[in-house]
């Protein structure tokens, strides 16, 4: 067992190809420079059927974009804890960056059937429907996510995608209602949701386009978090141009996103999906 764990650690210490996109681009994991995956594997080797240690390994893998490996670890965890809704949700979540949308859909539907009260399940179920172009179903899932949101930050996050889904489903009246629930006095408490709130303010006409957008990603892909912020907002703004029948402007935004390297973000995946759709029109 120790030798097996060491071999696996050696295999994943350096970047490996995780997935090749529909546009033909290969995406890679990050190097395990801090040894988080190696440490988690070592801990698991001492108690290989411990579900908590399995999910700690999964979290370590996710931290360095080892999404294929994370999916396999979730599968291993489900053998130990069959019928665990949280693990099904997590596996579905990690199948999304791998562009395995059909597998993600199956896992997230299973999670919702096992526990229909988890906001996180419906949020990711909404994403998979959205990426599949199933916008009415995405709107339904994000509607549940908004209803189940435990705090204002999660409500802001889910409302952004609910609005996008309803607009893409041509349900403008419902989209307007969803946007109206983001009141002028509403504020976020987590930095991660500030860019979602700014997007919603832009959709409401309270912020100009330039005011919603963060600065360009740093040169030489130096800051993953900055690129994540840019991808998220640029995708939302590009999407807004699609609603307003300016496909050329939208494609400019999507192309800018795909010049980056943080292939695991929802904005990046969304931009890629839109570019693929445009090629097949």
C-alpha positions in Angstrom: 0.0 0.0 0.0 2.8 2.5 0.9 4.6 1.7 -2.4 1.4 2.1 -4.3 0.7 5.5 -2.7 4.2 6.6 -3.4 3.9 5.6 -7.0 0.7 7.5 -7.4 2.2 10.6 -5.7 5.1 10.6 -8.1 2.7 10.3 -11.0 0.7 13.4 -10.0 3.5 15.6 -8.5 4.0 17.2 -11.9 1.3 18.7 -14.2 -0.6 16.1 -16.1 -3.1 16.5 -18.9 -6.6 16.5 -17.4 -8.8 17.0 -20.4 -8.8 18.1 -24.0 -11.6 20.6 -24.8 -14.0 20.5 -27.7 -11.9 23.2 -29.3 -8.9 20.9 -29.2 -7.0 22.6 -26.3 -5.4 20.4 -23.7 -5.6 21.5 -20.1 -3.2 20.4 -17.3 -3.1 20.2 -13.5 -0.8 22.3 -11.5 2.4 20.9 -9.9 1.9 19.7 -6.3 4.6 22.1 -5.2 3.5 22.1 -1.5 3.0 18.3 -1.4 -0.6 18.6 -0.4 -1.7 15.6 -2.5 1.3 13.5 -1.5 0.6 14.2 2.2 -3.1 13.4 1.8 -2.2 10.1 0.1 0.2 9.2 2.8 -2.4 9.8 5.5 -5.0 7.8 3.5 -2.5 4.9 3.1 -2.7 4.4 6.9 -6.5 4.1 6.8 -7.6 3.5 3.2 -11.3 3.1 3.9 -11.7 6.2 5.9 -14.2 8.4 4.1 -13.0 11.6 5.7 -9.4 10.9 4.6 -10.6 10.1 1.1 -12.4 13.4 0.9 -9.4 15.2 2.2 -7.4 13.7 -0.6 -10.1 14.8 -3.0 -9.9 18.4 -1.7 -6.1 18.3 -2.1 -6.4 17.1 -5.6 -8.9 19.8 -6.4 -6.5 22.5 -5.1 -4.0 21.6 -7.8 -6.7 21.1 -10.5 -6.4 17.3 -10.5 -10.0 16.9 -11.4 -9.8 13.5 -13.0 -8.1 12.2 -9.9 -10.6 13.9 -7.7 -13.5 12.2 -9.6 -11.8 8.8 -9.1 -11.4 9.6 -5.4 -15.1 10.4 -5.0 -15.9 7.1 -6.7 -13.7 5.4 -4.2 -15.4 7.3 -1.4 -18.8 6.2 -2.7 -17.8 2.6 -2.3 -17.2 3.3 1.4 -20.3 5.5 1.8 -22.8 4.5 -0.9 -25.8 6.7 -1.2 -24.0 9.8 0.3 -25.6 12.8 -1.4 -22.7 15.2 -0.6 -20.2 12.9 -2.3 -22.4 12.6 -5.4 -22.7 16.4 -5.4 -18.9 16.7 -5.2 -18.3 14.2 -7.9 -20.8 16.0 -10.2 -19.1 19.3 -9.3 -15.6 18.0 -10.4 -17.0 16.4 -13.6 -17.9 19.9 -14.8 -14.4 21.2 -15.3 -13.6 17.9 -17.2 -16.5 18.8 -19.5 -18.2 15.5 -18.6 -21.6 17.2 -18.5 -23.7 14.1 -18.9 -21.9 12.3 -16.1 -22.2 15.4 -13.9 -26.0 15.5 -14.7 -26.5 11.9 -13.6 -24.5 12.4 -10.3 -26.3 15.7 -9.4 -29.7 14.3 -10.2 -28.9 11.4 -7.9 -27.7 13.8 -5.2 -30.9 15.8 -5.4 -33.0 12.7 -5.2 -31.1 11.6 -2.1 -31.3 15.0 -0.4 -33.5 17.6 -2.0 -32.6 20.4 0.5 -29.0 21.1 -0.4 -28.4 24.4 -2.2 -25.0 23.3 -3.5 -26.6 20.4 -5.4 -29.0 22.6 -7.2 -26.4 25.3 -8.0 -24.2 22.7 -9.8 -27.2 21.1 -11.4 -28.1 24.5 -12.8 -24.6 24.9 -14.2 -24.6 21.5 -15.9 -28.0 22.2 -17.5 -26.8 25.7 -18.5 -23.6 24.3 -20.2 -25.7 21.7 -22.0 -27.9 24.6 -23.3 -30.9 23.4 -21.3 -31.8 26.9 -20.1 -35.3 26.3 -18.8 -34.1 23.4 -16.6 -31.1 25.5 -15.5 -33.5 28.3 -14.5 -35.5 25.8 -12.4 -32.4 24.4 -10.7 -31.0 27.9 -9.9 -34.4 28.9 -8.7 -34.2 26.2 -6.0 -30.6 27.3 -5.2 -31.8 30.8 -4.6 -34.6 29.6 -2.4 -32.2 27.4 -0.4 -29.4 29.9 -0.2 -28.2 30.0 3.5 -26.9 33.6 3.3 -26.9 36.7 1.1 -23.6 35.8 -0.6 -25.0 32.5 -1.9 -28.2 34.2 -3.0 -26.2 36.7 -5.0 -24.1 34.0 -6.6 -27.1 31.9 -7.6 -29.2 34.9 -8.7 -26.5 35.8 -11.3 -26.9 32.4 -12.9 -30.7 32.4 -12.5 -30.9 35.6 -14.4 -28.6 34.3 -17.1 -30.6 31.1 -17.5 -33.9 32.9 -17.7 -32.6 35.4 -20.2 -31.2 32.6 -22.4 -34.5 30.8 -22.0 -36.2 33.9 -23.3 -38.2 34.3 -20.1 -37.6 38.0 -19.8 -40.4 38.7 -17.3 -39.1 36.1 -14.9 -35.6 37.3 -15.3 -36.7 40.8 -14.4 -38.4 39.5 -11.3 -35.2 37.6 -10.3 -33.1 40.8 -10.8 -35.6 42.9 -8.8 -34.9 40.7 -5.7 -31.4 42.1 -5.6 -32.3 45.3 -3.8 -30.2 48.5 -3.8 -29.3 48.1 -0.1 -28.1 44.5 -0.6 -24.4 44.0 0.0 -22.1 41.0 -0.1 -20.0 39.9 2.8 -17.5 37.7 0.9 -15.0 39.0 -1.6 -15.8 36.2 -4.0 -19.3 37.4 -4.5 -18.5 41.1 -5.0 -17.9 40.5 -8.8 -21.3 38.7 -9.0 -23.0 41.6 -7.2 -21.3 44.0 -9.6 -22.6 42.0 -12.6 -26.1 42.1 -11.2 -25.8 45.9 -10.7 -24.7 46.1 -14.3 -27.7 44.1 -15.5 -29.9 46.5 -13.4 -28.3 49.5 -15.1 -26.7 50.7 -11.9 -23.2 50.1 -13.1 -21.6 50.8 -16.5 -20.0 48.0 -18.4 -16.5 49.2 -17.5 -17.5 49.6 -13.9 -18.5 45.9 -13.6 -15.4 44.6 -15.3 -12.2 44.0 -13.2 -8.8 44.8 -14.8 -7.3 42.4 -17.4 -5.7 39.3 -16.0 -2.1 39.9 -14.9 0.6 39.2 -17.4 2.1 35.8 -17.7 -0.8 34.1 -15.8 0.6 35.2 -12.5 -2.6 35.5 -10.5 -5.2 32.7 -10.7 -7.7 34.6 -8.5 -7.5 37.7 -10.6 -8.0 35.6 -13.7 -11.0 33.9 -12.1 -12.6 37.3 -11.4 -12.0 38.5 -14.9 -13.3 35.3 -16.4 -16.5 35.4 -14.4 -17.4 39.0 -15.1 -16.2 39.0 -18.7 -18.4 35.9 -19.4 -21.4 37.6 -17.7 -20.9 40.8 -19.8 -20.4 38.8 -23.0 -23.6 37.0 -22.2 -25.4 40.3 -21.8 -24.3 41.2 -25.3 -25.8 37.9 -26.5 -29.2 38.9 -24.9 -29.0 42.2 -26.8 -28.2 40.5 -30.2 -24.6 41.6 -30.5 -23.0 38.2 -31.0 -19.8 39.7 -32.4 -19.2 41.7 -29.2 -20.0 38.6 -27.1 -17.5 36.5 -29.0 -14.8 39.2 -28.4 -15.3 38.7 -24.6 -15.3 34.9 -24.9 -12.1 34.9 -27.0 -10.4 37.1 -24.4 -11.3 34.7 -21.6 -9.9 31.7 -23.5 -6.5 33.4 -23.8 -6.1 32.7 -20.1 -5.2 29.4 -18.4 -7.6 28.9 -15.5 -9.6 26.3 -17.3 -11.6 25.3 -14.2 -13.7 28.4 -13.8 -17.3 28.6 -14.8 -16.6 31.7 -16.8 -13.9 29.9 -18.8 -16.1 26.8 -19.4 -19.0 29.0 -20.4 -16.9 31.0 -22.9 -15.6 27.7 -24.3 -19.1 26.3 -24.7 -20.3 29.5 -26.4 -17.3 29.4 -28.9 -18.2 25.8 -29.7 -21.9 26.7 -30.3 -20.9 29.6 -32.5 -18.8 27.2 -34.7 -21.7 24.9 -35.2 -24.2 27.5 -36.2 
